[in-house]
Amino acid sequence: MKKSVIIALAAAGVAVLFLSQTVVKYHFIGNRCVNLDKHIEAYPYADADIPDDFTDYTIHGISLKAPDCLVPKIPEGRTADDAVRYFSDDTEKCDLQIFVCPEKKKPEYPTWKAIGEDGFFKSGFVRKGVEKMGYSIPDNHYELMYLLGTFDKNDCNKLSVSEVSAFSKLAVYKEIMTPAIIGIDDSDDALETPLKVEPHSYFYENDKVKMYIDQYASKGGRYSLAVECCDVNDLNSFTELVVMSAEPETAQKIAKTVCCTDS
């Protein structure tokens, strides 16, 4: 057998082995990451009409519109500068609670700086893989979370080394950075008939804010929306709030009015 043929066959064998390892890596990561098939969607209640009896509330840098039955309640041992929770003073009119955290938060580890500025997206190989899958390179924490929440494993070419490399890292970061839902305990005031709520994650954007919204049922059985609200001028920090209501439509309408007062 000619030497050139032998070399060609050897090269083909190496290529097949290399590509098979790429496919194995793709399936290995896909099977190990439990959140891989969970995706965020556009907020489906963005076009909901706001009732005329909704009034303005402002607390801790957040403004929103809600029914006029709410009064602030400061937790025992705290001041108005701490976390504030609004309760309905007429539950027959509106069974509603809103909790607003006192200050903006920076993302916890792994932070945007560690992933975006100093590491992951600095690699030209990884950037090539992300772009070949059809996605944009994020410039801040909000865009990173959007990428992690929307990328689809089916967009990855299992035979592309750069795409599988990028996919595997995105999948792992998605597992690490899946936000925890803020836990607000309202079990002492539970509904007699708890609502059945299907968990969902949404994003909502306008010219002033960008938000992630998690839908779930509270401990007390109310329909709940946990919101991470980012000012469009600062997408590397966010303010957290929770809206809990016995009437889902009320919470859904409140969430779309949320805005940062500095916007």
Beta strands, then each sheet from edge to edge (+ up, - down):
strand 1: 41-42
strand 2: 54-59
strand 3: 62-67
strand 4: 70-73
strand 5: 84-88
strand 6: 96-100
strand 7: 200-205
strand 8: 209-217
strand 9: 223-231
strand 10: 234-245
strand 11: 259-260
sheet 1: 1+ 7+ 8- 9+ 10- 6+ 5- 4+
sheet 2: 2+ 3- 11+
end
